[in-house]
Amino acid sequence: MKRVLFLFTLVISCYTFGQNVSGNWQGIMSHPADTAGFQDNYAFYLKIEQEGDTITGQSRVELGTTKNFAVLNFKGKFKNNHLDIREISWENSHMDEGVYINWCQKRLSLIYTWEDSTESLRGVWTSLHEDCGSGEIYVHRSSKEFNSRTAHTHDYITFADFKKRLRNEESVLNLKVILPEVTFDPYDTKLLKEARNVLRELKELLVEYPNLKINILGHTGNLGSDQYNLTLSHTRAKTVKDYLAKMGISESRLQFHGYGESRPVATNATEEGRRQNRRIEFEVFGE
């Protein structure tokens, strides 16, 4: 029995010691609405570099579908699946005229987990600034490149306009396309019939234009917790990616990410608004 216990402890210790959290992470940072003012969820990113148990990197926080963002540098420790991160300096930011958001320098206490083939960091953040409050963070490992310099453009076009630009041989690089027919029932990840028709049309375009590469973006309404909605949007985006892959599109041309409820395009106060927010978009990262 002692020998079995020793081997079990050794395996666990090796796993923990060998774990590396270097790379990019993407998800949601919540903020109390009474102190943030604008909304209580932000898109949140981490770029982590790990050497031993020391970690350094950058964090990025964005307000909804605006160009308002902030990037901060951080340092910290990673031990026993726990990350202790302290933001130490400002790297870059953008704030529209007439808009004020106190992004704050934060301390993050996060736990690394691996569930259902998904690596996640989840936990809380706090700040020494009186008007910053505290909140939660939940991020997945991401293949999306970390952006430390510019505000996202959020240039949305319709699917019809996307097809027209392709036919006219215009560039579609970095454009975001909303697929309004590709929505979901509440709490569900199953593709509806009307969604399948649109995705088959998208598949034909990807066949016709073999250099196109797209990043599929999943979103939700505000029903459910932040953590639940981020995972739900991630799974919805993966459902679309898998559907295109089964129809013959190479997975090397497809990426997918979930943003949860952090980027609404309509009010979450009505069912119709929440239906619009339960959407799939894609952005072109190669042409």
C-alpha positions in Angstrom: 0.0 0.0 0.0 2.8 2.4 0.9 4.5 1.7 -2.4 1.3 2.4 -4.4 0.8 5.6 -2.5 4.4 6.6 -3.2 4.0 6.0 -6.9 0.7 7.9 -7.1 2.3 10.9 -5.3 5.3 10.7 -7.6 3.1 10.8 -10.7 1.0 13.7 -9.4 4.2 15.6 -8.5 5.7 15.1 -11.9 2.5 16.2 -13.6 2.3 19.4 -11.6 6.0 20.2 -12.0 5.9 19.6 -15.7 2.9 21.7 -16.4 3.5 24.9 -18.4 1.1 27.7 -18.8 3.1 29.6 -21.4 1.0 30.9 -24.3 -2.2 32.9 -25.0 -5.4 32.7 -23.0 -8.8 34.3 -23.8 -12.1 34.7 -21.9 -14.0 37.0 -19.6 -13.2 39.4 -16.7 -16.2 40.4 -14.6 -16.5 43.7 -12.9 -19.2 44.9 -10.5 -21.6 47.0 -12.5 -22.0 49.6 -9.8 -18.3 50.5 -10.0 -17.5 49.9 -13.7 -20.5 51.8 -14.9 -20.7 50.6 -18.5 -21.2 46.8 -18.2 -20.1 44.1 -15.9 -18.2 41.8 -18.3 -15.2 42.5 -20.4 -13.3 40.4 -23.0 -10.0 39.4 -21.3 -6.7 38.0 -22.6 -3.4 36.8 -21.1 -0.1 36.3 -22.8 2.1 34.2 -20.4 5.8 33.3 -20.5 6.9 30.7 -17.9 10.4 29.8 -16.7 10.4 27.4 -13.8 7.8 28.7 -11.4 8.3 32.3 -12.5 5.8 33.8 -15.0 5.8 37.2 -16.8 3.6 38.6 -19.6 0.8 40.9 -20.5 -2.9 41.2 -19.9 -5.5 42.8 -22.2 -9.0 43.9 -21.3 -11.6 45.3 -23.8 -15.0 46.9 -23.4 -17.6 45.1 -25.5 -17.6 45.8 -29.2 -15.9 49.2 -28.8 -12.2 50.1 -29.4 -11.6 50.8 -25.7 -8.9 48.6 -24.3 -5.9 48.5 -21.9 -2.8 46.3 -21.9 -0.7 45.9 -18.8 2.6 44.1 -18.0 2.6 41.6 -15.2 4.8 39.2 -13.2 4.0 36.3 -10.9 4.4 32.7 -9.8 2.9 29.4 -10.8 3.1 26.6 -8.2 0.8 23.6 -7.6 -1.6 24.7 -10.4 -2.0 28.1 -8.8 -1.1 31.4 -10.5 -0.5 34.5 -8.5 -0.2 37.4 -10.9 0.4 41.1 -10.2 0.1 43.8 -12.9 3.1 46.1 -12.5 3.0 48.7 -15.4 0.9 50.0 -18.3 1.9 49.0 -21.8 -0.8 50.5 -24.0 -4.5 51.7 -24.0 -7.2 53.5 -25.9 -10.2 55.4 -24.6 -12.7 57.1 -26.9 -13.4 60.7 -26.2 -16.0 61.2 -23.5 -15.6 57.7 -22.2 -13.9 57.0 -18.8 -13.2 53.5 -17.5 -10.8 52.9 -14.6 -9.2 49.7 -15.8 -6.9 49.5 -12.7 -3.8 47.6 -11.9 -4.9 44.2 -10.6 -3.8 41.2 -8.7 -5.0 37.9 -10.1 -5.3 34.6 -8.2 -6.1 31.8 -10.7 -6.3 28.0 -10.7 -5.2 25.9 -13.7 -7.6 23.1 -14.7 -7.9 20.6 -17.5 -11.5 19.5 -18.1 -13.0 17.9 -21.2 -9.8 18.5 -23.2 -9.9 22.2 -22.4 -7.3 24.0 -20.4 -8.7 26.8 -18.3 -7.6 29.4 -15.8 -10.2 30.6 -13.4 -10.2 32.7 -10.2 -10.6 36.2 -8.8 -9.0 39.6 -9.2 -8.6 42.4 -6.7 -7.2 45.9 -6.8 -5.8 48.5 -4.3 -7.7 51.2 -6.0 -10.8 52.2 -4.0 -13.1 52.6 -7.1 -12.1 49.4 -8.8 -13.8 46.8 -6.7 -13.0 43.1 -7.5 -14.3 40.5 -9.8 -13.8 37.1 -11.4 -11.7 35.9 -14.4 -12.3 32.8 -16.5 -10.1 32.1 -19.6 -9.4 29.2 -22.0 -6.1 28.5 -23.7 -6.3 30.2 -27.1 -4.6 29.9 -30.5 -5.5 33.6 -31.2 -2.5 35.9 -31.4 -2.2 38.3 -28.5 -2.7 42.0 -29.6 -0.8 44.4 -27.4 -0.7 47.4 -29.7 -3.9 48.3 -31.4 -7.6 48.5 -30.7 -9.8 45.9 -32.5 -11.5 47.4 -35.5 -14.8 45.5 -35.1 -15.6 46.2 -38.7 -18.7 44.1 -39.2 -20.2 43.3 -42.6 -23.1 41.1 -43.7 -22.7 37.7 -45.2 -24.2 39.1 -48.4 -21.6 41.9 -48.5 -18.9 39.3 -47.7 -19.9 37.3 -50.8 -20.1 40.4 -52.9 -16.5 41.5 -51.9 -15.2 38.1 -52.8 -16.8 38.2 -56.2 -15.4 41.7 -56.8 -11.9 40.4 -55.8 -11.8 42.9 -52.9 -9.8 42.1 -49.7 -11.8 40.7 -46.8 -8.8 40.2 -44.5 -9.6 41.0 -40.8 -13.3 41.7 -41.5 -15.9 40.2 -39.2 -19.0 38.6 -40.6 -22.2 38.1 -38.6 -24.2 35.0 -39.5 -27.7 36.0 -38.2 -29.2 32.7 -39.1 -26.7 30.7 -37.1 -28.2 31.0 -33.7 -29.0 28.5 -30.9 -31.8 27.7 -28.5 -31.1 28.9 -24.9 -28.5 26.7 -23.1 -28.0 24.6 -26.3 -25.2 23.9 -28.7 -27.1 22.0 -31.4 -27.2 23.6 -34.9 -30.7 24.6 -36.0 -31.9 23.7 -39.5 -31.6 27.2 -40.8 -28.0 27.4 -39.5 -27.1 24.3 -41.5 -28.2 25.9 -44.7 -26.1 29.0 -44.2 -23.0 26.9 -43.2 -23.3 24.8 -46.3 -23.2 28.0 -48.3 -20.1 29.1 -46.3 -18.5 25.8 -47.0 -19.0 26.2 -50.8 -17.3 29.6 -50.6 -14.3 28.1 -48.7 -14.0 25.5 -51.4 -14.2 28.1 -54.1 -11.6 30.3 -52.4 -9.1 27.8 -51.0 -6.8 30.5 -49.5 -9.5 31.8 -47.1 -8.9 31.0 -43.4 -11.5 31.9 -40.8 -11.7 32.3 -37.0 -15.2 31.2 -35.8 -16.4 33.3 -32.9 -19.2 32.1 -30.5 -21.3 34.4 -28.3 -24.1 34.1 -25.8 -26.8 36.1 -24.0 -26.6 36.8 -20.3 -28.6 33.8 -19.0 -26.3 31.7 -16.8 -23.0 32.4 -15.0 -20.0 34.0 -16.7 -18.1 30.7 -16.6 -21.0 28.8 -18.0 -21.5 31.3 -20.8 -17.8 31.3 -21.8 -17.8 27.5 -22.0 -21.1 27.5 -23.9 -19.9 30.0 -26.5 -16.6 28.1 -26.9 -18.6 24.9 -27.5 -20.9 26.6 -30.0 -18.0 27.9 -32.0 -16.4 24.4 -31.9 -19.7 22.9 -33.2 -19.6 25.2 -36.2 -15.9 24.4 -36.8 -16.6 20.6 -36.6 -19.5 20.9 -39.0 -17.4 22.7 -41.6 -14.6 20.2 -41.1 -17.0 17.2 -41.6 -17.9 18.7 -44.9 -14.3 18.6 -46.1 -12.8 21.9 -45.0 -9.3 21.5 -43.7 -9.0 22.2 -39.9 -5.8 24.1 -40.7 -8.1 26.8 -42.2 -10.4 26.9 -39.2 -9.9 28.4 -35.7 -12.6 28.9 -33.1 -13.0 31.0 -29.9 -15.8 31.8 -27.4 -16.5 35.2 -25.9 -19.4 34.3 -23.7 -21.6 37.3 -23.0 -18.8 39.9 -23.1 -19.7 41.3 -26.6 -23.4 41.8 -26.9 -24.9 43.3 -30.2 -28.4 43.8 -28.7 -30.0 44.3 -25.3 -30.1 41.3 -23.0 -33.2 42.7 -21.4 -35.5 41.0 -23.9 -35.7 37.5 -25.4 -35.3 38.9 -28.9 -32.1 40.7 -27.8 -30.7 37.6 -26.2 -31.5 35.6 -29.3 -29.5 38.0 -31.4 -26.6 37.7 -28.9 -26.6 33.9 -29.2 -24.8 34.2 -32.4 -21.9 33.0 -34.5 -19.5 35.3 -36.3 -16.3 34.7 -38.2 -13.3 36.8 -39.0 -10.9 36.2 -41.9 -7.3 35.8 -40.8 -6.0 34.5 -44.2 -6.9 35.1 -47.8 
